[in-house]
């Protein structure tokens, strides 16, 4: 999936780590994330993420 990592991180401001997939998706929705960002985050595996870098890495592998 081709998602701008900077755009994605802007949508995740305020996330407290470690964060679950549900927390991450909810925070992005509240920040008005684009359809592409929401799609990428919704396709993340169900687990806890300990940093923004962990989310970027997982999205980059999709």
N, C-alpha and C positions, 0 to 999 in steps of 0.2 A: 504494500500500500504506500502511495506516495503522499506523505504528510509532512508539512513543514514543522520541524522539531521546535522552532522558536514559537510558532503560532500555538502549538500544542502546549508548551510550557506556560505560555501566558494564560491559557485556559485553566491551568492547574494551580494558579496562585492561591495560597491559603490551605493547601492540602497538608495535613499533619501526617508525617511518616513515622512508622510504617502505616500504609493505607491499603485497604482492600480494593479490589476491582470496583465494587459498588460505590465506595467513597470517591474514587477517582472519577468514575462516570458521572456521578451526581454533581461533583464540583465543576466539572467541565460544562455540564448542562447549565448550571447556574451562571457561568461566565459567558454563555452564549457561544459555545464552541461550534465551529462549522460542521457541516454534514460529514466531511471527510475525517475530521478529528474524532467526532463521535463514533463513526464507524470503526475507526482504528481502535479506540479505547474499548468499545463494546466487544471487540473480537479478542481482547486480551484473555489469557488463561486466568481462571479463578484462583488467585493466590494473593498474598500480601506483597506489596512493593515497598522497598525501604528507601527509595530515592527517586527523584525525577530521572536520573540517568538509567535506572533499572527499567522505567517505563519506556524511555526512548529506545533502549536496547531491544526490548520485547517487540515494540512496534516495528523497528527496523528489520526484524526477522520475519515479519508477516509477508 
